[in-house]
């Protein structure tokens, strides 16, 4: 099979959507972010990459905390809205019920199936973005999104962003057990 170079301006891989929360100027603010990933196992660290111009950044730096909230497909209008308007002009927190956990300064969204409460441990400066690395101090979910006490993606119904075509996608069904199915190739 011959590969075709696609160019790097429209990197095409599925990115899960989140709503990153931070208190800014004394009130909760939420920003849609698809550039995030786990970056350490023990302790659990997560990294989120935000453009330096975002209203949320000073809140993360000032409080030393933030949240990563995983929304469901049912929340698509709010997900998109929180990515196209700025907290400088709009009170995005009015869309959601907000709660706080152990750190008391990382606002989280009640309507999201899964919430991660994070303590900022490092900020990495890039040419256009800032990467905020946080230690996950607590994770929260409603019982209805759990199976055997663990988050269930099928129940959560998260949203993924495809950059080249600027569309949102949802996840399909699970089809194999990780760290198990590949054992068939062991010889």
ABEGO torsion letter per residue (X at the ends): XBBBBAEAABBBBBBBBBBBBBBBGGBBBBBBBABBBBABAOBBBBBBBBBAABAAAAAAAAAGBBBBBBBBAAAAAAAAAAAABBAAABBAAAABBBBBBAAGABBBBAABABBBBBBBABBBBBAABBBBBBBBABBBBBAAABBGGBBBAAAAGBBBBBAAAGBBBBBBBBABBBGAAAAAABX
